[in-house]
């Protein structure tokens, strides 16, 4: 199976440029330093699956000229990962179908709380997203591709990363439990949280992410959820050859067995 992965967003929760900031990265002319909120898209078997629907979801869909959406996987329910959910409505109208969404209990409960009007059935005028929530309790098959949930810790919050074929996507965490490492063996590509150089209570630093790269030993690694502390070219110049910052619009293609 041939899969195309697109990085929809690579930035932290406030995005880059950050509102009211005039730092070197926020005013950079390099388009790689423009980062919307973090999300990825997979295209395969004539289907489209997203991980997270950010506040920039509408812009990301228009930028990538996406014309269908078949499922959404949620890592967790923080605002920068869910607030674009209402904008799935054009996909509902286009194909008159319900879009399945998946997450752990925290994620599903959070989405239901924030978007109560979607799920309570009390809005009489229509115009709400048509979605059906599903609880993730283990690996799931979506349109012929298995997604394996990988538990990571975002401070005290349990967040899900996902492995699909030879690729894993982990965002928003500061600790990978020992039980999750076996799920990350023999990877071609891994996406890892690397917020900045300065320590943070719920995110990895660049140095900590590099330690994870050494431990997991993928063939290639890309850092995401990047703050305005990290300039794209300057940071890449200091990273090992097989490690890079990802960027909005970046595409990878890979095959699964």
PyMOL commands that set and color helices and strands:
alter all, ss='L'
color gray80, all
select helices_A, chain A and resi 31-33+57-63+79-82+85-95+105-114+116-119+178-184+206-216+232-236
alter helices_A, ss='H'
color red, helices_A
select strands_A, chain A and resi 2-9+39-44+47-51+71-73+99-103+131-135+140-142+145-154+157-164+167-169+189-193+220-224+243-245+251-255
alter strands_A, ss='S'
color yellow, strands_A
deselect
rebuild
show_as cartoon
